[in-house]
Amino acid sequence: MKRALLHSLQVVLVAATVAGCQQLMFVRDDSGVWKVFKMRANGSSQQRVSPSGPTMFAYPDVSPDGQRVAYTDGQRVFVSNRNDIGGSSQVVMSTGTGQKTFLRWSPDQLTVAFAQVISGTQVGIWLADVTGASSLQVTFPSVSQSDGFGHDFYRNAAGAQYLIYSRDGQLFSMFFNGTQPATAITSASPSTKAAFPAVSPNNKLLAYRHSFTHGALGTMHQVQVVDIGTWQSRYGILLPAMIKQGTASAIAFSCDSERVFVAAEPAAGPAGTREIYSVNLDGSDWERLTNNSVFDSQPNAVPRPCGFTLWPF
């Protein structure tokens, strides 16, 4: 019995250690300027990792091998070593006018997709070569359309890279470089909207924000989780009472694909702020990871190696 008890305790300790070593980046309003921070996936050890000063650093996305990070100052897209944001390893991937948001690495790590304002509310998606050699526009919304509500990559059953993006409340899938027609993967509806798609690191699941209207309660948000490829529903995660309904603004998976991070406004606190929360895929065990009076959003898990600390705190 003692041996069995000891084994059980070891399993619990290992599980706790692995969970504690999972890490993520996120963005915080640091004295009026967005900066990149890191923390453990349980909310501990929060630290700023981008340079101080007036330059904004936002929308961080860690490469699939966990070694590099892409980010933007709003007008330019950069890539650097993960522990050297704004440092000597930084490469400019894209410049030019038009605000740039929602950076995402391709699975082959050769390009980064980003959304860019074309004019007014018209937003398209571009691919930038990680060497900074070139960029390519891959979606072409009309003047009245916007592709600026999130996108992500996945691989199909044959291993080809595809891009999922949100256009005016509907999700579409297309070959990553836009050379094939896009296919709708959610239904068009005036009463429901889909945004902020996020693909799990194991390439099996897609999570996105599902918005709908519920009588006197107004706009409600839940996290919808579907299977990649079939797009059949797996989970519908309702936001708990501690989160103000209608405020979810970013979604990401944990590196082990077993939990989801959500940025949203707390039910009690200053209006317009965001905090980062974590929840199991089945909607259980909601945890609040940040707790302050500023804007915390854009969570992005460090994907590899999951459960081990390559990036010391």
N, C-alpha and C positions, 0 to 999 in steps of 0.2 A: 504494500500500500504506500509506503514511504517513497518507493521508487516511482510509482505512478503519479503521486502528488508532485514530486520533484520535476518529472517530465512535463506535467501540466503547467507548472510555474514557469519552466523554461520556454514553453510555447508562448505563453502570455507575454513574457518579457521580450522575446524575439519579435513578436507581432508589434508590441509597443515601440520597440527600437526602430523597426522598419518604418512604421507610420511616422515616427518623429523625424526620421532622416529624409523623408520626402520633402521636396522644396518647391517653392513657386516664386515667381516674380509678380509684381503688381505695380500699379501707379498710385501715387499719393500726391495730393495738393500740399506741397511743402512750402509754406509761407507765400502762397499765391502762385507758385510755379510747379507744374507737374514734373515729378521726378520718379525714377524707377527704384523700387525697394525690393527686398527679398525677405522671405520668412520661411519657417518650417510649415509643413502642411497642417500642423495643429495650431498655428497662429503665433508660436513663440519665436523669439530671436529676430524681431523685425529690424532691418537695417537698410539705410539708403545705399545704393550701389552705383548711381550715376553722379556726375560731378555737381557740385554746388554752383550757385550763380544764376543768372537770369535765363539761361538757355533751357527750354523745355525738352524733356526726354519722355516719350510716351509710346504706347502700344508695343511693348516688348514681346517678342516671340522667340523662344529658344529653339534652336535647330534640333532635328530628330536625334542626332547623336549626342546632344547635350553640351556641345563644345562652344557654339557660337550663339549670338543673339542679334536679332534685327530690331531696330527701333527707329523712331522719327523725332525730329524737332518741329514737326508740323509742315515744313516745306521740303525737307530732304529726308531720304531714307538711308540708313546706315546699317552696316554689319560690323561686328567686332568680336573678339574673343569674349567668352561669357563673363570673365572677371575683369574686363577692360573696357567697359562702356565709356565712350568719349575719350579713349586713350590712344596710344600709338598704333594699335592694331586696327583702328577704325577705318573702314572703307566707305566712301560715298557711293551708294547704289543708284540713286535717282535724285534729280534736282528739278528746278522749274517751278512755275506758279501752280497754285491749286493745293489746298490743304490735303495732306496725306494721312490716312488712318487705317486701322485694322490690318496690320502686317501679319502674314502667314507664310511659313516656310513650305516649299513643296517637298514631298516625300524623298525625292532624289537629292535634295539640298542644293540644287543648282540655281534655283530662282526663289524669289520672295514675291508674293502677291500683295498688293495694297490697293485701297480705294483712294480715288483722287477726285476732288471737286473739279468739274468741267466748267460749269457756269451756274450760278444760283443754287438750286437744289438738285441739279443734274450731276450725278456722281457715277463714274465708271471704275472698272478694275483694270489694273496694269500688272504685268510681270516684270520684275527687274532681275537682271543677271547679277549673281552675288559678287562678281568681279568688278561690277560697275561699268561693264562694257556697253550694255544696251538695255532698253526697256521696251515693252510691247503692250499696247492696249488690247485687251481681250474681251471686254464687254462694251456694247455700244447702246446705252439707253437713249431714249428720245428725250427731248427737252423737258418733258413733263415727268420723266421717270428718274428713279434713283436706285443705284446698286450699292448704296452706302450704309447698309445695315448688317454688315458682317459677311464673312466668307471663310471657307476652309477647304483643304484638300483631302481626298481619299484615293485609295487604289481599288479598282474593280477586281472581279474574280480572275481576270487575265493579267493583273498587275499593272494596268495602264493608269496613269494619273488623271484624276478628274477634279473639277472645282465645283463646290456647292456655294451658291451665293443667294442673298436675299434681294429681291426686287419688288419694292412697293408692297411688302407684306406676304410675298409668296416665295418659296424656295425653288431654285432651279439647279440642275446638274448639267455639266457640259465637259467635254474633253478640255484638259487644263489650259491649252493655248487658244481656245476659241475657234478652232478650225472645223468643228462639227456643231450642228444645231443644239441648242439647249433644250432640256426636257424638264417640265414641271414635276416636282416631287411632292408638293403640297397643293391643295385645292385653292382656287381663287375664291375669296369670300369677303364681302364687305363687313362682316361681323367678326371675323377672326383673322389674325395676322401672325406670320412667322418671321422671326429675325434672329440674328446672332447665332448662326449655326456653328457647332463645334464638333469635330470628329475625335473619337477616343483614340488614344495612342495605339491600342491593339487593332485599330481599323475595323471594328465590328459594329460600333454604335455611333449614331448622330444625335446630339442634343441641340435643342433650340428653344428660344422663348416663344411660347404660344400665348397670344393675347386674345382676349374675348371680353364681351360685355355681359355683365350679370346684373340686370335690373338696377335697383337703387344703389348697388355697390359700385357701379361704374366699371371702369376697365380693370380686368383681373389678369394676372400673369401666372402661368405655370411653366415648368420645364418639361418639355416633351422629349422622350427618348425613343428612338426608332432604330430598327436594324438597318445597317448599311446594305444597299442594293435592293432589298425588297421594300424598304421604307415602311414596314409594318410597325405599329406601335408596340413598344415594350413596356414603358413606364410613363405615367403622367404624374409629375411631382408638384403638388400644390404648395404654394408659399405659406409658411406658418404665420401665426398671429404676430410674432415679433418683427415681421417685415411688412412695410407699407405696401399695400397692393398697387399694382400698376407701375412699379419703379424698377423692376429688374432691368439692368442695362449691360450685363456682360455674363458670359457663361464659359466655363472651361472644365475639362476632365482632369482628375488626378492622374499621375503618371502610371498608376496600376489599373486605370480605367474602371475603378470600383466606386468612385465618388465623383460628385460634381461640385464645382465652385460657382457661386452666384454672387454678383455684385448688385446690391439693392439698398434702398433707403430704409433705415430702421423705423419701426412704427412709433417709437418714442425717441425724439432727438431733433436736431436742427433740420429744417426743410431743405431739400436739395443736396444733402450729403449722400454718400454711399459708404457702405461697409461690405466686407467680404464674408460670405458664409460658405459652409461645407455641408453636404448631405449625401447619404447613401443613395444609390440608384433607385431603391424601392421607396424613397421618400422618408425614411427613418433617420434618426440621429442627426438632426439639424444642429450645427455648431456655428457660433459667431467667432470669426477669426480676428477681426480688427474691431477696435472699440474706441472711437474718438469723435471729434466734432468736425472732421475734415473729409474730403473726397478721397475714398479708397476704391479703386476699380481696376478693370483690365487684368484679372488674374491669369497667369500662364504657368503651368507646371513645368518644372525641369524634367524632361522625359527620361533621360538615361544617365547612369544606371539607376533604376528606381529602387529606393530603399537604401542607398549607399551615399555617403557624403564625399563627393569629389570637390565640393565647394565649401570649405570650412567656414563655420560660423565662429 
